[in-house]
Amino acid sequence: MILSIIVAIGKNNEMGKNGDLLCHLPADLKHFKEITSGHTVVMGRKTFDSLPNGALPKRKNIVISRNPELKIENATVYPSLDYALIKLLDEDEVFIIGGAQIFKQILFDTDKLYLTKIHAEFPDADAFFPPVDYSQWRETGRETFPADEKNPYSFSFIELERI
């Protein structure tokens, strides 16, 4: 299994505020959908709760929660990230999609990073991606886009593989 993280972050590793994304970037949402469709996505319960329409279509949704009574339509709930990953060993690529606590637990075991680097600072952010030691990663792809009428900030899609 290839274990991947996909996340959008600001200049200072900001990820979100008040349980939501930093900003609305339609190009990033489309990119996320293209990369994760047909795969398994793993997320914490708070991340799941932030999804506007529940479970993500065309993906196997896994939610991590310590609540043994939690049942979620179109998703499987596991009590821990480790337990979920054992259950997913036969998958080709699994995407960890948030939140901050899940990223912190798994970053050192991740094989690939799909970063959307937003070229802006978000001083009111309250959720942050853990620091990355980029010397442990090799960049395998990068596309940079200017801000436009739909996307209020310039951004880059960056793909990294662990060395």
One Martini backbone bead per residue (centre of mass of N, CA, C, O) as a GRO file, in nm:
protein
  163
    1MET     BB    1   0.097   0.036   0.022
    2ILE     BB    2   0.017   0.366  -0.039
    3LEU     BB    3   0.088   0.645   0.166
    4SER     BB    4  -0.117   0.941   0.163
    5ILE     BB    5  -0.115   1.294   0.149
    6ILE     BB    6  -0.382   1.543   0.137
    7VAL     BB    7  -0.322   1.907   0.113
    8ALA     BB    8  -0.398   2.240   0.218
    9ILE     BB    9  -0.159   2.518   0.240
   10GLY     BB   10  -0.004   2.766   0.375
   11LYS     BB   11   0.289   2.936   0.439
   12ASN     BB   12   0.234   2.832   0.768
   13ASN     BB   13   0.065   2.554   0.763
   14GLU     BB   14  -0.211   2.617   0.710
   15MET     BB   15  -0.557   2.463   0.705
   16GLY     BB   16  -0.763   2.609   0.916
   17LYS     BB   17  -1.100   2.730   1.023
   18ASN     BB   18  -1.359   2.651   1.207
   19GLY     BB   19  -1.376   2.362   1.047
   20ASP     BB   20  -1.240   2.481   0.784
   21LEU     BB   21  -1.126   2.606   0.525
   22LEU     BB   22  -0.936   2.872   0.437
   23CYS     BB   23  -1.052   2.848   0.135
   24HIS     BB   24  -1.183   2.898  -0.194
   25LEU     BB   25  -1.061   2.640  -0.432
   26PRO     BB   26  -1.172   2.493  -0.705
   27ALA     BB   27  -0.908   2.366  -0.817
   28ASP     BB   28  -0.851   2.197  -0.562
   29LEU     BB   29  -1.111   2.031  -0.553
   30LYS     BB   30  -1.064   1.899  -0.829
   31HIS     BB   31  -0.790   1.772  -0.767
   32PHE     BB   32  -0.882   1.599  -0.530
   33LYS     BB   33  -1.089   1.432  -0.689
   34GLU     BB   34  -0.897   1.315  -0.905
   35ILE     BB   35  -0.699   1.169  -0.702
   36THR     BB   36  -0.921   1.011  -0.503
   37SER     BB   37  -1.075   0.871  -0.697
   38GLY     BB   38  -1.111   0.522  -0.629
   39HIS     BB   39  -1.035   0.556  -0.332
   40THR     BB   40  -0.911   0.583  -0.012
   41VAL     BB   41  -1.037   0.769   0.270
   42VAL     BB   42  -0.890   0.926   0.560
   43MET     BB   43  -1.052   1.039   0.870
   44GLY     BB   44  -1.164   1.233   1.092
   45ARG     BB   45  -1.452   1.329   1.239
   46LYS     BB   46  -1.424   1.637   1.197
   47THR     BB   47  -1.377   1.621   0.898
   48PHE     BB   48  -1.637   1.484   0.827
   49ASP     BB   49  -1.824   1.709   0.949
   50SER     BB   50  -1.714   1.927   0.724
   51LEU     BB   51  -1.869   1.792   0.516
   52PRO     BB   52  -2.136   1.902   0.327
   53ASN     BB   53  -2.228   1.580   0.203
   54GLY     BB   54  -2.060   1.386   0.333
   55ALA     BB   55  -1.968   1.138   0.184
   56LEU     BB   56  -1.747   1.064  -0.058
   57PRO     BB   57  -1.768   1.010  -0.371
   58LYS     BB   58  -1.594   0.749  -0.523
   59ARG     BB   59  -1.522   0.650  -0.219
   60LYS     BB   60  -1.364   0.518   0.050
   61ASN     BB   61  -1.482   0.577   0.376
   62ILE     BB   62  -1.281   0.670   0.660
   63VAL     BB   63  -1.341   0.684   1.016
   64ILE     BB   64  -1.205   0.829   1.305
   65SER     BB   65  -1.319   0.687   1.627
   66ARG     BB   66  -1.385   0.645   1.980
   67ASN     BB   67  -1.683   0.590   1.906
   68PRO     BB   68  -1.853   0.285   1.913
   69GLU     BB   69  -2.151   0.410   1.815
   70LEU     BB   70  -2.064   0.510   1.548
   71LYS     BB   71  -2.262   0.592   1.258
   72ILE     BB   72  -2.202   0.605   0.895
   73GLU     BB   73  -2.302   0.690   0.602
   74ASN     BB   74  -2.084   0.563   0.368
   75ALA     BB   75  -1.906   0.455   0.621
   76THR     BB   76  -1.619   0.363   0.806
   77VAL     BB   77  -1.554   0.282   1.146
   78TYR     BB   78  -1.262   0.343   1.341
   79PRO     BB   79  -1.072   0.358   1.645
   80SER     BB   80  -0.802   0.373   1.459
   81LEU     BB   81  -0.547   0.422   1.249
   82ASP     BB   82  -0.401   0.153   1.275
   83TYR     BB   83  -0.648  -0.026   1.225
   84ALA     BB   84  -0.718   0.082   0.948
   85LEU     BB   85  -0.446   0.011   0.804
   86ILE     BB   86  -0.471  -0.292   0.838
   87LYS     BB   87  -0.744  -0.309   0.670
   88LEU     BB   88  -0.575  -0.157   0.405
   89LEU     BB   89  -0.328  -0.326   0.285
   90ASP     BB   90  -0.467  -0.401  -0.012
   91GLU     BB   91  -0.430  -0.131  -0.105
   92ASP     BB   92  -0.275   0.085  -0.322
   93GLU     BB   93  -0.408   0.373  -0.224
   94VAL     BB   94  -0.399   0.595   0.058
   95PHE     BB   95  -0.586   0.876   0.189
   96ILE     BB   96  -0.501   1.139   0.388
   97ILE     BB   97  -0.739   1.422   0.489
   98GLY     BB   98  -0.766   1.431   0.807
   99GLY     BB   99  -0.654   1.600   1.046
  100ALA     BB  100  -0.412   1.721   1.240
  101GLN     BB  101  -0.389   1.463   1.420
  102ILE     BB  102  -0.357   1.262   1.189
  103PHE     BB  103  -0.109   1.384   1.057
  104LYS     BB  104   0.076   1.363   1.304
  105GLN     BB  105   0.065   1.045   1.321
  106ILE     BB  106   0.154   0.985   0.988
  107LEU     BB  107   0.390   1.140   0.848
  108PHE     BB  108   0.637   0.928   0.905
  109ASP     BB  109   0.464   0.696   0.718
  110THR     BB  110   0.472   0.846   0.456
  111ASP     BB  111   0.515   0.835   0.096
  112LYS     BB  112   0.312   1.078   0.014
  113LEU     BB  113   0.271   1.419  -0.116
  114TYR     BB  114  -0.019   1.637  -0.160
  115LEU     BB  115   0.030   1.971  -0.228
  116THR     BB  116  -0.136   2.273  -0.154
  117LYS     BB  117   0.016   2.580  -0.211
  118ILE     BB  118  -0.067   2.870  -0.064
  119HIS     BB  119   0.015   3.215  -0.149
  120ALA     BB  120  -0.055   3.262   0.177
  121GLU     BB  121  -0.177   3.416   0.467
  122PHE     BB  122  -0.348   3.291   0.787
  123PRO     BB  123  -0.386   3.436   1.092
  124ASP     BB  124  -0.680   3.281   1.175
  125ALA     BB  125  -0.578   3.017   1.208
  126ASP     BB  126  -0.633   2.676   1.391
  127ALA     BB  127  -0.494   2.483   1.173
  128PHE     BB  128  -0.208   2.256   1.138
  129PHE     BB  129   0.056   2.146   0.976
  130PRO     BB  130   0.311   1.970   1.010
  131PRO     BB  131   0.627   1.967   1.000
  132VAL     BB  132   0.859   1.951   0.724
  133ASP     BB  133   1.126   1.748   0.609
  134TYR     BB  134   1.244   1.806   0.293
  135SER     BB  135   1.503   1.614   0.297
  136GLN     BB  136   1.295   1.346   0.283
  137TRP     BB  137   1.221   1.466  -0.006
  138ARG     BB  138   1.092   1.429  -0.345
  139GLU     BB  139   1.027   1.601  -0.621
  140THR     BB  140   0.770   1.507  -0.887
  141GLY     BB  141   0.580   1.776  -0.881
  142ARG     BB  142   0.476   2.096  -1.051
  143GLU     BB  143   0.214   2.348  -1.024
  144THR     BB  144   0.142   2.685  -1.122
  145PHE     BB  145  -0.103   2.938  -1.015
  146PRO     BB  146  -0.291   3.197  -1.058
  147ALA     BB  147  -0.493   3.412  -0.984
  148ASP     BB  148  -0.854   3.439  -1.019
  149GLU     BB  149  -1.195   3.459  -1.043
  150LYS     BB  150  -1.213   3.174  -0.869
  151ASN     BB  151  -0.910   3.210  -0.747
  152PRO     BB  152  -0.785   3.422  -0.492
  153TYR     BB  153  -0.515   3.246  -0.512
  154SER     BB  154  -0.219   3.147  -0.539
  155PHE     BB  155  -0.079   2.820  -0.653
  156SER     BB  156   0.047   2.482  -0.572
  157PHE     BB  157   0.118   2.171  -0.707
  158ILE     BB  158   0.266   1.916  -0.496
  159GLU     BB  159   0.489   1.639  -0.536
  160LEU     BB  160   0.594   1.386  -0.296
  161GLU     BB  161   0.868   1.166  -0.211
  162ARG     BB  162   1.014   0.948  -0.029
  163ILE     BB  163   1.361   0.872   0.021
   0.00000   0.00000   0.00000
